[in-house]
Amino acid sequence: MAKVFVDAKEVKDGRFIDARFNLKDKKWGQLEYDKEHIQGAIYWDLERDLSDLSRIEGRHPIPLKEQLQLLFEQSGLKLEDTIYIYDQGAAPFAARAWWMLKYASFPNVFIVNGGYDALKQAGFAVTNKMPTFAPSKITITWNESIYASRSDVKNIVDNKEKATLLDARAAERYRGENETIDHIAGHIPTAKNFDWEQLVKGTSLHPNEQLLKKVSKDEEIVVYCGSGVTASPLYAVLEEAGYEKIRLYVGSYSDWIAHYDIETGENI
């Protein structure tokens, strides 16, 4: 069973990445980092670093591999590093950064449950000074087995490939009853629903019985959400629970609706 999440008291020596962000106040994370962060932590912004908003594959398109490699190298990361990622706790942003590092086959990457406050309460030093790291040079072997493209998802919808699509959005958005962001309400055809926020316990994320009943470990599972962000914690929790056949459709619903039809209602 893969270890994905660690409590603050389990954190040892390693590199820290601060991924705090607020979708409703997009400057908040950077401002909080500038004010105070764990000593040695670098900051990765959801929209500047972990997305390429110049692309049109959904609202938070994944950067090109060359862009991700540049981000990792400019951050001074090495493949052998132990890397701890935190956000404000029980948010999807650390999981987004974690997934991208897993996509690049970094072997020792962890999400800190409880986020920044838990690390601070555990006694980790904080500062407002930005650390400097010498750029690194790494050779990346991309783990394509955890990535699902739009064409992969289309094959699943068309029954050319057997897999379960799992929508991480709120149930009312999934059913098409109340869409607050995208211009078309509904979900990708055949998808089941599991709202990622059901995984939240305080400031931590954990698997629960409802999730384990929704999908089995024998299934091929592709998780998605509105733009690939909130599907990341669902992916991470499934991996923590021992699921091994999981992929993430990073473009997600906002990418799908630009090309294909949707459905409404609920698939049991």
C-alpha positions as CSV (number, residue, x, y, z in Angstrom):
1,M,0.0,0.0,0.0
2,A,1.5,3.3,-1.1
3,K,2.2,6.0,1.6
4,V,0.8,9.3,0.4
5,F,-0.2,11.3,3.4
6,V,1.9,12.0,6.5
7,D,1.0,13.8,9.7
8,A,3.2,16.7,10.7
9,K,4.9,14.6,13.5
10,E,6.0,12.1,10.9
11,V,7.8,14.7,8.7
12,K,11.6,14.2,8.7
13,D,14.4,16.0,6.8
14,G,13.5,16.9,3.2
15,R,12.4,19.6,0.8
16,F,9.1,21.5,1.4
17,I,6.7,22.8,-1.2
18,D,4.1,25.3,-0.1
19,A,1.0,25.0,-2.4
20,R,-1.5,27.1,-0.5
21,F,-4.1,28.7,-2.8
22,N,-7.7,30.0,-2.8
23,L,-9.8,29.7,-6.0
24,K,-11.9,32.7,-4.9
25,D,-8.9,34.9,-4.0
26,K,-6.1,33.9,-6.3
27,K,-3.4,36.1,-4.7
28,W,-4.0,34.7,-1.2
29,G,-1.6,31.8,-1.3
30,Q,1.3,33.9,-2.5
31,L,0.6,36.6,0.0
32,E,0.4,34.0,2.9
33,Y,3.7,32.5,1.7
34,D,5.3,35.9,1.6
35,K,4.1,36.7,5.1
36,E,5.2,33.4,6.6
37,H,6.1,29.8,5.5
38,I,7.9,26.7,6.7
39,Q,11.6,27.4,6.6
40,G,13.1,26.1,3.4
41,A,9.8,25.9,1.6
42,I,9.4,27.1,-2.0
43,Y,6.1,28.3,-3.3
44,W,4.2,26.7,-6.3
45,D,1.2,28.7,-7.4
46,L,-1.8,26.6,-8.8
47,E,-2.3,28.9,-11.9
48,R,1.3,30.1,-12.5
49,D,3.2,26.9,-11.8
50,L,0.9,23.9,-11.7
51,S,-1.3,25.0,-14.7
52,D,-0.7,26.5,-18.1
53,L,-3.6,28.9,-18.6
54,S,-2.4,29.7,-22.1
55,R,-3.6,26.3,-23.2
56,I,-7.3,25.5,-23.9
57,E,-7.6,22.0,-22.5
58,G,-10.0,22.9,-19.7
59,R,-9.8,25.6,-17.0
60,H,-6.5,24.4,-15.4
61,P,-4.6,22.7,-18.2
62,I,-1.5,20.7,-17.2
63,P,1.8,22.3,-18.3
64,L,3.8,20.7,-21.0
65,K,6.4,18.2,-19.8
66,E,9.1,20.6,-20.7
67,Q,7.5,23.2,-18.5
68,L,7.2,20.8,-15.6
69,Q,10.8,19.7,-15.9
70,L,11.9,23.4,-15.9
71,L,9.8,24.0,-12.8
72,F,11.3,21.0,-11.0
73,E,14.9,22.0,-12.0
74,Q,14.5,25.7,-11.2
75,S,13.2,24.6,-7.8
76,G,16.4,22.6,-7.3
77,L,14.6,19.3,-6.9
78,K,16.5,16.0,-7.3
79,L,14.8,12.6,-7.9
80,E,16.3,11.2,-4.7
81,D,14.8,14.1,-2.5
82,T,12.2,13.4,0.1
83,I,9.6,16.0,-0.7
84,Y,6.8,17.2,1.6
85,I,4.0,19.3,0.2
86,Y,1.5,21.3,2.2
87,D,-1.4,23.6,1.6
88,Q,-3.9,25.1,4.1
89,G,-5.0,21.6,5.0
90,A,-7.8,19.5,3.5
91,A,-7.5,21.4,0.3
92,P,-6.8,20.0,-3.2
93,F,-3.7,22.0,-4.0
94,A,-1.0,20.0,-2.3
95,A,-2.5,16.9,-4.0
96,R,-2.3,18.6,-7.4
97,A,1.5,19.3,-6.9
98,W,1.9,15.7,-5.5
99,W,0.3,14.2,-8.6
100,M,2.5,16.1,-11.0
101,L,5.6,15.0,-9.1
102,K,4.3,11.4,-9.2
103,Y,3.7,11.8,-12.9
104,A,7.4,12.7,-13.2
105,S,8.3,9.5,-11.2
106,F,9.6,11.2,-8.1
107,P,9.6,8.3,-5.7
108,N,9.5,10.0,-2.2
109,V,6.7,12.6,-2.3
110,F,4.2,13.1,0.5
111,I,1.2,15.3,1.3
112,V,1.2,16.8,4.8
113,N,-2.2,16.2,6.4
114,G,-3.2,19.2,8.5
115,G,-1.3,21.5,6.2
116,Y,0.7,24.6,7.2
117,D,-0.8,25.0,10.6
118,A,-0.1,21.4,11.6
119,L,3.6,21.8,10.7
120,K,3.8,25.1,12.6
121,Q,2.2,23.5,15.6
122,A,4.6,20.6,15.4
123,G,7.4,23.0,15.9
124,F,8.8,23.5,12.4
125,A,10.5,26.8,12.0
126,V,8.8,29.5,10.0
127,T,10.2,32.5,8.2
128,N,9.3,35.2,5.6
129,K,12.6,34.7,3.8
130,M,12.6,33.0,0.5
131,P,15.1,30.2,0.2
132,T,17.5,29.8,-2.6
133,F,18.5,26.5,-4.2
134,A,20.9,25.8,-7.0
135,P,19.1,24.6,-10.1
136,S,19.2,20.9,-10.7
137,K,19.4,18.7,-13.8
138,I,17.2,15.7,-13.7
139,T,16.3,12.9,-16.2
140,I,12.6,12.2,-16.0
141,T,10.8,9.0,-16.9
142,W,7.2,10.1,-17.2
143,N,4.7,7.7,-15.6
144,E,2.0,7.7,-18.4
145,S,0.1,4.9,-16.5
146,I,-1.4,7.5,-14.2
147,Y,-2.5,10.0,-16.9
148,A,-5.7,9.9,-18.9
149,S,-6.2,11.9,-22.0
150,R,-9.5,13.1,-23.5
151,S,-9.2,10.3,-26.1
152,D,-8.8,7.7,-23.3
153,V,-11.9,9.0,-21.7
154,K,-13.8,8.9,-25.0
155,N,-12.8,5.3,-25.4
156,I,-14.3,4.5,-22.0
157,V,-17.5,6.3,-22.8
158,D,-17.8,4.5,-26.2
159,N,-17.1,1.2,-24.4
160,K,-13.9,0.6,-26.3
161,E,-12.0,0.5,-23.0
162,K,-13.3,-0.9,-19.7
163,A,-12.9,1.5,-16.8
164,T,-15.0,3.4,-14.3
165,L,-15.1,7.2,-14.6
166,L,-15.4,8.8,-11.1
167,D,-16.6,12.5,-10.9
168,A,-15.2,14.3,-7.9
169,R,-17.5,17.3,-8.0
170,A,-20.5,18.0,-5.7
171,A,-23.5,15.8,-6.4
172,E,-25.7,18.6,-7.6
173,R,-23.1,19.7,-10.2
174,Y,-22.6,16.1,-11.3
175,R,-26.4,15.5,-11.7
176,G,-26.6,18.8,-13.7
177,E,-29.0,20.5,-11.2
178,N,-26.8,23.5,-10.3
179,E,-23.8,24.4,-12.4
180,T,-21.9,27.4,-11.0
181,I,-18.8,27.4,-13.1
182,D,-19.1,25.6,-16.5
183,H,-21.5,26.7,-19.2
184,I,-23.1,23.2,-19.6
185,A,-24.4,21.3,-16.6
186,G,-24.1,17.5,-16.2
187,H,-21.3,15.0,-16.3
188,I,-19.3,12.8,-18.7
189,P,-21.5,9.9,-19.9
190,T,-21.3,6.7,-17.8
191,A,-19.5,8.5,-14.9
192,K,-20.3,7.8,-11.2
193,N,-20.0,10.4,-8.6
194,F,-18.1,10.8,-5.3
195,D,-17.7,14.3,-3.9
196,W,-14.1,14.7,-2.9
197,E,-15.2,16.8,0.1
198,Q,-16.5,13.7,1.7
199,L,-12.9,12.8,2.4
200,V,-12.3,15.8,4.6
201,K,-11.9,15.3,8.4
202,G,-11.0,18.6,10.0
203,T,-7.9,19.7,8.2
204,S,-7.0,16.3,6.9
205,L,-8.0,13.9,4.0
206,H,-8.8,10.3,4.6
207,P,-10.4,7.3,2.8
208,N,-13.8,6.3,4.1
209,E,-16.2,3.4,3.8
210,Q,-18.5,5.2,1.3
211,L,-15.5,5.6,-1.1
212,L,-14.4,2.0,-0.7
213,K,-17.9,0.9,-1.5
214,K,-18.2,3.1,-4.6
215,V,-15.3,1.6,-6.5
216,S,-13.4,-1.7,-6.0
217,K,-9.6,-2.2,-6.2
218,D,-10.2,-4.5,-9.2
219,E,-11.6,-1.7,-11.4
220,E,-9.6,0.5,-13.7
221,I,-10.6,4.0,-12.4
222,V,-10.3,7.4,-14.1
223,V,-11.0,10.3,-11.8
224,Y,-12.0,13.8,-13.0
225,C,-13.6,16.9,-11.7
226,G,-14.3,20.4,-13.2
227,S,-10.7,21.3,-14.2
228,G,-8.5,18.5,-12.8
229,V,-7.8,20.2,-9.4
230,T,-10.2,18.7,-7.0
231,A,-9.9,15.2,-8.6
232,S,-6.3,15.2,-7.3
233,P,-7.1,14.6,-3.6
234,L,-9.6,11.9,-4.7
235,Y,-6.8,10.2,-6.7
236,A,-4.4,10.6,-3.7
237,V,-6.8,9.1,-1.2
238,L,-7.5,6.2,-3.5
239,E,-3.8,5.5,-3.8
240,E,-3.4,5.7,0.0
241,A,-6.2,3.2,0.3
242,G,-4.3,0.7,-1.8
243,Y,-5.9,1.2,-5.2
244,E,-3.4,0.7,-8.0
245,K,-5.3,1.1,-11.2
246,I,-6.0,4.9,-11.1
247,R,-5.6,7.6,-13.7
248,L,-6.4,11.3,-13.6
249,Y,-8.1,13.1,-16.5
250,V,-6.4,16.5,-15.9
251,G,-8.5,18.4,-18.5
252,S,-11.7,17.0,-16.8
253,Y,-15.2,18.2,-17.4
254,S,-14.3,21.7,-18.6
255,D,-12.2,20.1,-21.3
256,W,-14.7,17.4,-22.2
257,I,-17.6,19.8,-22.8
258,A,-15.7,21.7,-25.5
259,H,-15.7,18.5,-27.6
260,Y,-18.4,16.0,-26.6
261,D,-21.9,15.6,-25.3
262,I,-22.7,15.1,-21.6
263,E,-25.5,13.4,-19.6
264,T,-27.4,14.4,-16.5
265,G,-29.0,12.5,-13.6
266,E,-27.2,9.8,-11.7
267,N,-25.4,6.5,-12.6
268,I,-25.5,4.1,-9.7
